[in-house]
């Protein structure tokens, strides 16, 4: 616990995979998808023509739906087989390989882009189930907020460096002797290489909490892959029953599901909102993203320190009040300067609200079943990722404007705040101790 080298190796996975989030999910691919991949008149599927914004929202939701269904079982299997690190690395390299595959996507390759991105996104979000599950094993409860925030801070540093290199490649493509579209495709592939390459530090440096423990699945030598999957479903059902009886933990998860709905939608839709709704240049969008990432480095650590003074729950509530102000501001903004100011405020609260939510949950669950419980955490995370972008896309499709889409997010933040306010973490820990351990 609290070993610096172990924490460093854990944080470096955030450094590795955050390049995918910033460059592929947030910055480069949304613009490339809207400007190049999807025809300007939209793309027709089953007789209906969809805009790039609507398709992008559906792509995010599809990947989230898969993880929503599979996450608890994957977590249960990882705990049962004592294989959290193997599961982490498997999904890491599935995601990184399919990200590299985005290099093949050119104008008109709508379905190819959608499939490659959805699988890469699945690799990213599924891998994070097991990454998060390490937190109770590497940090004591009093250090969990700080370590969680440090992981996010590493992610912001790594993603900024990667995006800066990618933007340099795209901006100066002519002196380098390549076309702009080729530069974009190289930057997308580079994100996958960065992800898989730096993940090697985690692979070889992170101590596996399951190492040296007898794998349950091999204790009698009769378990097959199918039997392990069956056991995963059985343990998932057991954990679900247990979570339903843990009132305060369940209340937190419901609140988290709602307010994370708003956060995730802002993350994945902000760039395409600025590009299509507000007609900002690529330069404005990229500068704003860099502002978000640079500020977020300090924001994650700032809120970790704030939690030491106010308590973790109160620090999260403060961040959600700011998020409400952010979406209200986004509804009325019209200029590039206002968009950059918005990026500043997003950066302040982005890492803090996510890092503290992760550690707050980790402090209330049993460490021996961390992957299983973080599987359910991911369920609530991804359930929120399904409806936010989808609602955003539907409102934009029906009304022809994304402004109503962005202001609708305030409802998610308010409901989440009400639920979180009612959570008593001490009672949540007492409830967990009174229950039988997972079989």
C-alpha positions in Angstrom: 0.0 0.0 0.0 1.1 3.5 -0.9 4.3 2.3 -2.6 5.5 5.1 -4.8 6.8 2.8 -7.6 3.6 0.9 -7.7 1.5 4.0 -7.8 3.7 5.4 -10.6 3.1 2.3 -12.7 -0.6 2.5 -12.1 -0.8 6.2 -13.0 1.1 5.6 -16.2 -1.8 3.6 -17.6 -3.8 6.8 -17.3 -1.0 8.6 -19.1 -1.1 5.9 -21.8 -4.9 5.6 -22.6 -5.8 9.3 -22.1 -4.2 10.0 -25.5 -7.1 7.9 -27.0 -9.7 10.0 -25.1 -8.3 13.4 -26.0 -7.1 12.8 -29.6 -9.5 10.2 -30.9 -12.7 10.7 -28.9 -12.6 14.4 -28.2 -10.3 16.3 -30.5 -9.3 14.9 -33.9 -11.7 12.1 -34.9 -15.0 14.0 -34.3 -13.9 16.8 -36.6 -12.5 14.4 -39.2 -15.6 12.3 -39.0 -17.8 15.3 -39.6 -15.7 17.0 -42.2 -14.3 14.1 -44.2 -15.8 10.7 -43.3 -19.5 11.6 -43.4 -20.8 13.3 -46.6 -21.9 16.9 -46.1 -25.5 16.0 -46.8 -25.4 13.3 -44.1 -25.3 9.5 -44.3 -28.4 7.4 -45.1 -29.1 4.3 -43.0 -32.3 2.3 -43.5 -33.8 5.1 -45.4 -33.1 7.8 -42.9 -30.4 10.4 -43.4 -28.3 11.1 -40.2 -25.9 14.0 -39.5 -22.4 13.4 -38.3 -23.4 14.7 -34.9 -26.2 12.2 -34.5 -24.1 9.3 -35.7 -21.3 10.2 -33.3 -23.7 10.2 -30.4 -25.0 6.8 -31.5 -21.5 5.4 -31.8 -20.6 6.4 -28.2 -23.9 4.9 -27.0 -23.3 1.6 -28.7 -19.9 1.0 -27.1 -21.3 2.1 -23.8 -24.2 -0.4 -24.1 -21.9 -3.3 -24.7 -19.8 -2.5 -21.6 -23.0 -1.9 -19.6 -24.1 -5.5 -20.3 -20.7 -7.1 -19.9 -18.9 -5.2 -17.2 -20.2 -6.9 -14.0 -19.6 -10.4 -15.4 -16.1 -9.4 -16.5 -15.3 -8.0 -13.1 -16.6 -11.1 -11.4 -14.5 -13.3 -13.7 -11.4 -11.2 -13.0 -11.9 -11.5 -9.2 -12.7 -15.2 -9.3 -9.7 -16.1 -11.5 -7.4 -13.6 -9.7 -6.6 -12.0 -13.1 -7.3 -8.3 -12.9 -4.0 -7.4 -14.5 -4.6 -9.9 -17.4 -8.0 -8.5 -18.1 -6.7 -4.9 -18.0 -3.9 -5.7 -20.5 -6.2 -7.7 -22.8 -8.7 -4.9 -23.3 -5.8 -2.3 -23.4 -4.3 -4.0 -26.5 -7.7 -4.7 -28.1 -8.4 -0.9 -27.9 -4.9 0.2 -29.0 -4.9 -2.2 -32.0 -8.3 -1.0 -33.3 -7.2 2.6 -32.7 -4.2 2.0 -34.9 -6.7 0.6 -37.5 -8.4 4.0 -37.8 -5.4 4.9 -40.1 -7.3 3.1 -42.8 -10.4 5.4 -42.7 -10.8 7.9 -45.5 -13.6 9.9 -47.0 -16.8 7.8 -47.2 -15.6 5.0 -44.9 -18.5 5.6 -42.5 -19.1 2.0 -41.5 -15.4 1.1 -41.2 -14.8 4.1 -39.0 -17.8 3.3 -36.8 -16.8 -0.3 -36.3 -13.1 0.4 -35.6 -14.0 3.3 -33.2 -16.7 1.3 -31.3 -14.4 -1.6 -30.7 -11.6 0.7 -29.6 -13.9 2.5 -27.3 -15.0 -0.8 -25.8 -11.4 -1.7 -25.2 -10.9 1.7 -23.4 -13.9 1.6 -21.1 -13.7 -2.1 -20.3 -10.0 -1.8 -19.5 -10.8 0.9 -17.0 -12.9 -1.4 -15.0 -9.8 -3.3 -14.0 -7.6 -0.2 -13.8 -10.0 1.3 -11.3 -10.2 -2.0 -9.4 -6.5 -1.6 -8.4 -7.1 1.6 -6.4 -8.2 -0.1 -3.1 -5.1 -2.3 -3.4 -2.4 0.4 -4.0 -3.7 3.2 -1.6 -4.9 3.3 2.0 -8.3 5.0 2.5 -6.7 8.3 3.7 -4.6 8.4 0.5 -7.2 7.2 -2.0 -8.4 10.7 -3.0 -4.9 11.9 -3.7 -3.8 8.8 -5.6 -7.0 8.8 -7.7 -6.4 12.5 -8.5 -2.8 11.8 -9.3 -3.8 9.2 -11.8 -6.1 11.7 -13.6 -3.3 14.3 -13.5 -0.9 11.9 -15.2 -3.6 11.3 -17.8 -3.9 15.0 -18.6 -0.2 15.5 -18.9 0.2 12.5 -21.2 -2.8 13.5 -23.3 -1.6 17.1 -23.7 1.8 16.0 -24.9 0.3 13.6 -27.4 -2.2 16.1 -28.7 0.5 18.8 -29.1 2.5 16.4 -31.2 -0.5 15.4 -33.2 -1.6 19.0 -33.8 1.9 19.9 -34.8 1.8 17.1 -37.4 -1.6 18.2 -38.7 -0.7 22.0 -38.7 2.7 21.5 -40.4 1.8 18.7 -42.8 2.9 20.6 -45.9 6.6 21.1 -44.8 6.5 17.4 -43.9 5.4 16.5 -47.4 2.1 14.8 -46.5 -1.5 15.8 -47.1 -3.7 17.0 -44.3 -6.0 14.0 -44.3 -2.9 11.7 -44.1 -1.6 13.7 -41.2 -4.9 13.2 -39.4 -4.9 9.5 -40.0 -1.3 9.2 -38.8 -2.2 11.1 -35.6 -5.1 8.7 -35.0 -2.8 5.7 -35.4 -0.2 7.4 -33.2 -2.8 7.5 -30.4 -3.0 3.7 -30.5 0.7 3.3 -30.5 1.1 5.7 -27.6 -1.6 3.8 -25.7 -0.1 0.3 -26.2 3.5 1.5 -25.8 3.3 3.4 -22.5 1.0 0.6 -21.1 4.1 -1.6 -21.1 5.2 0.4 -18.0 2.0 -0.7 -16.3 2.4 -4.2 -17.5 5.8 -4.7 -16.1 5.8 -2.2 -13.2 2.4 -2.6 -11.5 2.2 -5.2 -8.7 -0.7 -7.5 -9.2 -2.6 -7.9 -6.0 -3.7 -11.3 -7.1 -0.1 -12.5 -7.6 0.8 -15.4 -5.3 -2.9 -16.1 -4.5 -4.3 -19.4 -5.6 -6.7 -18.8 -8.5 -10.1 -19.9 -7.5 -10.8 -21.1 -11.0 -7.9 -23.5 -11.0 -8.3 -24.9 -7.5 -9.7 -28.2 -8.7 -8.5 -28.2 -12.3 -12.0 -28.9 -13.8 -13.0 -25.3 -14.8 -13.3 -24.5 -18.4 -13.8 -21.1 -20.0 -17.5 -21.6 -20.2 -17.7 -22.7 -16.6 -15.8 -19.6 -15.5 -18.2 -17.4 -17.5 -21.1 -19.2 -15.8 -19.5 -18.5 -12.4 -19.1 -14.9 -13.4 -22.8 -14.6 -14.0 -23.6 -16.4 -10.7 -21.3 -14.1 -8.8 -22.7 -11.1 -10.6 -26.2 -12.1 -9.4 -24.9 -12.5 -5.9 -23.2 -9.1 -6.0 -26.3 -7.4 -7.5 -28.4 -8.7 -4.6 -25.8 -7.5 -2.2 -25.7 -4.0 -3.7 -29.5 -3.8 -3.6 -29.3 -4.2 0.1 -26.5 -1.7 0.6 -28.8 1.4 0.6 -26.3 4.2 0.8 -23.8 2.6 -1.7 -26.7 2.1 -4.2 -27.9 5.7 -3.6 -24.4 6.9 -4.5 -24.4 4.8 -7.6 -27.7 6.2 -8.8 -26.6 9.7 -8.1 -23.3 9.1 -9.8 -25.1 7.6 -12.8 -27.1 10.9 -13.3 -24.4 13.5 -12.8 -21.9 11.4 -14.8 -24.4 11.4 -17.6 -23.8 15.2 -17.9 -20.1 15.0 -17.5 -19.6 12.2 -20.1 -21.9 14.0 -22.6 -19.9 17.2 -22.3 -16.7 15.3 -22.9 -17.7 13.4 -26.0 -20.0 16.1 -27.6 -18.2 19.4 -26.8 -15.9 19.4 -29.9 -18.6 18.5 -32.4 -21.0 21.0 -30.7 -18.5 23.8 -31.2 -17.7 22.7 -34.8 -21.2 22.2 -36.1 -23.5 24.3 -33.9 -21.2 27.3 -33.2 -19.2 27.0 -36.4 -15.8 27.5 -34.7 -12.6 26.9 -36.5 -10.5 23.8 -35.8 -7.9 26.1 -34.3 -10.3 27.4 -31.7 -11.5 23.9 -30.8 -7.9 22.6 -30.4 -6.8 25.5 -28.4 -9.8 25.1 -26.1 -9.0 21.4 -25.6 -5.5 22.2 -24.7 -6.7 24.8 -22.1 -9.0 22.1 -20.7 -6.2 19.6 -20.4 -3.6 21.9 -19.0 -6.0 23.3 -16.3 -7.3 19.9 -15.5 -3.9 18.7 -14.4 -4.0 21.1 -11.5 -7.8 20.8 -11.1 -7.7 17.0 -10.3 -5.1 17.6 -7.6 -6.8 20.8 -6.4 -10.1 19.0 -5.7 -8.1 16.1 -4.0 -6.7 18.7 -1.6 -10.1 20.3 -1.2 -11.6 17.0 -0.2 -9.2 16.9 2.8 -10.7 20.1 4.1 -14.4 19.6 3.2 -14.7 15.9 2.9 -15.0 13.9 -0.4 -18.7 14.2 -0.7 -18.8 18.0 -0.2 -16.0 18.4 -2.7 -17.9 16.5 -5.3 -21.1 18.6 -4.6 -19.1 21.8 -5.1 -17.8 20.5 -8.5 -21.4 19.7 -9.6 -22.6 23.2 -8.8 -19.9 24.4 -11.1 -21.0 21.9 -13.8 -24.5 23.3 -13.6 -23.1 26.8 -14.3 -21.0 25.4 -17.2 -23.9 24.0 -19.2 -26.0 27.2 -18.6 -23.0 29.2 -19.9 -22.7 26.9 -22.9 -26.3 27.5 -23.8 -25.8 31.2 -24.2 -22.3 31.5 -25.5 -21.7 32.6 -29.1 -18.0 33.7 -29.4 -14.7 31.8 -29.6 -13.5 33.7 -26.5 -16.5 32.5 -24.5 -15.8 29.0 -25.7 -12.3 29.2 -24.4 -13.5 30.5 -21.0 -15.9 27.6 -20.9 -12.9 25.3 -21.4 -11.1 26.9 -18.5 -14.0 26.1 -16.1 -14.4 22.6 -17.5 -10.7 22.0 -16.8 -11.1 23.1 -13.2 -13.8 20.6 -12.4 -13.4 17.7 -14.9 -10.7 15.7 -13.3 -11.7 16.5 -9.7 -15.3 15.4 -10.1 -14.3 12.1 -11.7 -11.3 11.3 -9.5 -13.2 11.9 -6.3 -16.1 9.9 -7.4 -13.8 6.9 -8.1 -12.1 7.1 -4.8 -15.3 7.8 -2.8 -16.8 4.6 -4.2 -13.6 2.7 -3.6 -13.6 3.7 0.1 -17.0 2.0 0.5 -16.4 -1.4 -1.2 -14.6 -4.6 -0.1 -11.1 -4.7 -1.6 -11.2 -8.5 -2.2 -14.1 -8.0 -4.7 -12.9 -4.7 -6.1 -13.1 -5.7 -9.8 -16.5 -7.1 -9.3 -17.8 -3.9 -7.5 -16.0 -1.7 -10.0 -17.7 -3.7 -12.7 -21.0 -2.4 -11.3 -19.5 1.1 -11.0 -18.7 0.8 -14.7 -22.3 -0.3 -15.4 -23.6 2.9 -13.9 -20.8 4.9 -15.7 -21.7 3.4 -19.0 -25.4 3.4 -18.5 -25.0 7.2 -18.1 -22.8 7.2 -21.3 -25.6 5.6 -23.3 -28.4 8.0 -22.7 -26.6 11.3 -22.5 -25.1 11.3 -26.1 -28.2 9.6 -27.4 -30.6 12.2 -25.9 -28.2 14.9 -27.2 -28.3 13.4 -30.7 -32.1 13.0 -30.7 -32.8 16.5 -29.5 -30.4 17.9 -32.1 -32.0 15.7 -34.8 -35.5 16.7 -34.0 -35.0 20.5 -33.3 -32.1 21.1 -35.7 -30.2 22.8 -32.9 -27.9 21.5 -30.2 -28.4 24.3 -27.8 -31.5 22.7 -26.2 -29.4 19.5 -26.1 -26.7 21.1 -24.0 -29.0 22.9 -21.5 -30.9 19.6 -20.9 -27.8 18.3 -19.2 -28.5 20.5 -16.1 -31.3 18.1 -15.1 -28.8 15.2 -14.8 -26.5 17.3 -12.6 -29.3 18.4 -10.3 -30.7 14.9 -9.8 -27.3 13.5 -9.1 -26.6 16.2 -6.5 -29.9 15.4 -4.7 -29.0 11.7 -4.5 -25.4 12.3 -3.5 -26.4 14.7 -0.7 -28.5 11.9 0.9 -25.5 9.5 1.0 -23.9 8.7 4.3 -20.5 7.1 3.7 -20.1 5.9 7.3 -23.4 4.0 7.1 -22.4 2.6 3.7 -19.3 1.1 5.2 -21.2 -0.3 8.2 -23.8 -1.9 5.8 -21.0 -3.5 3.8 -19.3 -4.9 6.9 -22.6 -6.4 8.1 -23.2 -8.3 4.9 -21.7 -11.8 4.2 -18.7 -11.7 1.9 -19.2 -12.7 -1.7 -19.1 -16.4 -2.2 
